[in-house]
Amino acid sequence: MQKWFVVKHFINRNWEVLLLCFVCALLVFSGHLLASAKVSTPYPLLNNSISLFAYLRQFFAPIGVVSTIGVVIFNFLPLPPRRLRLLIDLTFALIMLRILLVFVILNLMIFLPPSDRVLLFSQLLLFLPCLLLFWGWIYWRVDTHSVAIGKGRIFTSSTSKDEIPPAYDYFIASFTSLLTNTPANFNGTTRYARTLIFLHGVMMWDIMGLTLSRAIALASA
């Protein structure tokens, strides 16, 4: 029982670091799969576009990995909380930029020939949890920052009335978009918050549509 309490305390204290490590590992593995495959289409412009975004993604990959390692190290050092918070936010921003680049690449890969559809499907399966986890973190970080500066919560949920809900509630809201394409029982009280929810919904519609179309193509092949 005491061991479980220690583990639970460790997770509660370091969940952002663990999340960064998990998402970074998925993106690195996804990058290795894409780098080992020869992505080619009948369209030169499309090939060049995929190559460009793949290059940009690979350019930011080492920076994101190094920043994640830095977060892990500094998390266990007596670093002032504000500096650690800034380092974590910057690392999340770098990983987020890479996720956006992958999102663009996946949409371009829809034009791959039938023989390469397995590659696209595997990329989608690796990318989906990254997208859901990051949207959960975005909701949590934006809401807690709004509370910290005295403006109160900008997201409301029928499942939680706490002044500052636990991060778990925001991740649940993000993952329910798998079923509804928008966070269930989760609303924004400001234009900025509603815009974030709208962008989340657009990205989920897009990725779920790509995944479904590739699954159907593979089943009928």
Secondary structure, 3 states (H helix, E strand, C coil): CHHHHHHHHHHHHHHHHHHHHHHHHHHHHHHHHHHHCCCCCCCHHHHHHHHHHHHHHHHHHHHHHHHHHHHHHHHCCCCCHHHHHHHHHHHHHHHHHHHHHHHHHHHHHHHCCHHHHHHHHHHHHHHHHHHHHHHHHHHHHHHHHHHHCCCCCCEEECCECCCCCCHHHHHHHHHCHHHHCCCCCEEECCHHHHHHHHHHHHHHHHHHHHHHHHHHHHHHC
